[in-house]
Amino acid sequence: MANKNGQSVKQIDAQIAALEQQKAQSLVDQMATNEAAIVDLQAANEALTAEIESMGYEVDEAPRRGRKPGSKNAKKSAATGTGKTNLNDHIQAVLAGNKQGMGFAEIAEAVLARGYETKSKNFKMVVQNCIGIQHKDSYRKISRGVYANV
């Protein structure tokens, strides 16, 4: 069977094989050229390093850029303010003394009065997140915005 140009499938396959062989050979030639260039560059680097050291300077490795090795996978410390106990423990203690429950603003004031240290500008929102999102199973909702211990 022939195509528009009158070539058979075998002829086209032979041309494709020849082109692939040429590409492979040119890649092999390029690789050999690159390897020779690498050897030349390494020799030039060693010569320059020796020349710099002969002048009395030390050649160090380039400083590492970016993040320190292993820092990406390091454990992160919990954001618990600057106190020794975490916010959830303080909230549990405050609500343990009040069976009727408390609102978020009251809880926030009581926790701060209890000695919890924070740098938050909106501590009430932090308390809401702790009660409503992070530890919702630890608290019982009495009414809108009023919570007590389970």
N, C-alpha and C positions, 0 to 999 in steps of 0.2 A: 504494500500500500504506500502511496506517495502523498506528500503534502503539497501545498501550493507551489513550492519551488521545485518540485519534481524529485525531492530527496526521499529515500526510504527511511523507515524507522531505524534500521541497522546503521545506515550512514549517520543519522542524527545521534544515535547512541555512541558511535565511534568518535564523533566530534566532541561530544560531552566528555567522554573518557579522556580524550587528548587534552582538553582544556583543564580538567581536574588534575591531570598529571603535571601540566605546566604550572598550575597554581601551587600544588604541593611542592614542586621543585623550587619555585621562587621563594616559598616560605622557608624551606630548608636553607637556601642560600642566604636569605635575610638573617636567619637565626645564627648562622656561622659568622656572618659579618658583625652582628651584635655581640656575640661572645668574644670575638677578637677585640672589639672596642672596649668591652668590659675589662679585659685583661690589661689593655693599654691604660685605661683610666685608673685601675687599681695601682699599677706601677707608678703613674704620675702622682697619685695621692700619697703613696709611701715615700716618694722622693720629696714632695713638698713638706710632709710631716717631719721627715728627718732634717730638712733644711730649717724649719721653724724651731725644732728642738735644739739644733746646733746654735741658734741665736740666743738661747737661754729661756725660751718661752715653753710652757707646757701646753700640750694639745689635749683638751678635754672633749668629751662627747657633747653634742649640742644639748642644751637644756630641754627637758621633756616639756612638751606643751600640753595644756588641757588638764583633765582631771587626774588625780593620783591613782595609781593602780589599786584596784580593789575598793575604791571609795564608792563606786556606783552600787555595789551590792552590800555595803556596810549596813548594819542594823541602824535604824533611825530611832532616836530616843522619843519617848512619848511626850506629847505636848501637854504637860501637866502643870504649867505655871512654874513658879520657883519654889513651891512648898514641897514638903517631904511626902505627903499623901496626894492621891489624885482627886480630881474634882468629884467624881462619882462617890468616893468614900465620904467626902464632906457633905454632899447632898443627902446621902443615906442617913448620916448622923443627924442632920438638921430635921429631916422628915420623921425620924424615929421618935422625936419628942413631940410631934404634932400629928395626932391621928386623923384630924379633920381634913388635912391636906393644906397645901399652901400654893399661892400663885408664883409665877416665875420671878417677879420682882422681889417678893418676900423671900423666896429661896435664895436669890442672888445676894440680897442684903445680909441674910443670916449666915451664909457661907463666908462672906467677906468679914463679918463680925467674928466669926469663929477662927479667923487667922489665915484663911487661904489667900495667897498672894498671886496677883495676876497683873499683866500689863495691858489687858484688853480694854479698849475704849467702850465697848458695848458688852459688858459681862453678862447682862440678862440674856442676850442672844446665845452666848456660849452655854449658859445653863439650859436654855431651851433645846439646843442641839444635843446636849448630853442626855437630857431626859427623853426627848421625843425621837431621836434618831439613833444614837449610839447604844443606849441602854434601855430601850423601850420595855423590855421584859421585866425590868427591875422595879417598875413603877406602875401604879394604878391610877387611871384618870377618873377623877371624881366628877368634875364638870369642866366646862371650857376653860383651859388655862390653869386648872387646879389639879395638883397631883399629890399622891401619898405613896408611901412604901407599899409593896405587895404584901 
